[in-house]
Amino acid sequence: MGFLDEAKQNAAKAAEQAHEAVADGVDKAKDKVDELKAEADVKRAEAERDAVKARNDVKDELREN
């Protein structure tokens, strides 16, 4: 019976390690998605800032003429 008990323990340990590896992979993927979303938010904010500045510049030119 010692052999079977040892095999069960090894199988359980391998399953736990596999679970941890999958969980780590999922966490890394979620972190990468969050990073990409943050970068997209920054780019969108910069584009909006540039658009507002361009619109204000055009308005200023129209007021001057």
C-alpha positions in Angstrom: 0.0 0.0 0.0 2.9 2.4 0.5 3.5 2.5 -3.2 -0.1 3.5 -3.9 -0.1 6.1 -1.2 3.1 7.6 -2.6 1.6 7.6 -6.1 -1.5 9.4 -4.9 0.6 12.0 -3.1 2.7 12.5 -6.2 -0.4 12.8 -8.4 -2.0 15.3 -6.0 1.3 17.3 -5.8 1.5 17.4 -9.7 -2.2 18.5 -9.9 -1.6 21.3 -7.4 1.5 22.4 -9.3 -0.5 22.4 -12.6 -3.2 24.4 -10.9 -0.8 27.0 -9.7 0.8 27.2 -13.1 -2.5 27.8 -14.8 -3.5 30.3 -12.1 -0.2 32.2 -12.6 -0.8 32.2 -16.4 -4.3 33.6 -16.0 -3.0 36.3 -13.6 -0.3 37.3 -16.1 -2.8 37.5 -18.9 -5.2 39.6 -16.8 -2.3 41.9 -15.9 -1.3 42.3 -19.6 -4.9 43.1 -20.5 -5.0 45.7 -17.8 -1.8 47.2 -19.1 -3.1 47.4 -22.6 -6.3 49.0 -21.5 -4.4 51.6 -19.5 -2.2 52.4 -22.5 -5.3 52.7 -24.7 -6.9 55.1 -22.2 -3.7 57.2 -22.2 -3.7 57.3 -26.0 -7.4 58.2 -26.1 -6.9 61.0 -23.6 -3.9 62.4 -25.5 -5.9 62.3 -28.8 -8.8 64.1 -27.1 -6.4 66.7 -25.7 -4.8 67.3 -29.1 -8.3 67.6 -30.7 -9.4 70.1 -28.1 -6.3 72.1 -28.6 -6.7 72.1 -32.4 -10.3 73.1 -32.1 -9.4 76.0 -29.8 -6.6 77.1 -32.1 -9.1 77.2 -35.0 -11.6 79.2 -32.9 -8.9 81.7 -31.9 -7.9 82.2 -35.6 -11.5 82.8 -36.5 -11.9 85.3 -33.7 -8.8 87.2 -34.9 -10.1 87.5 -38.5 
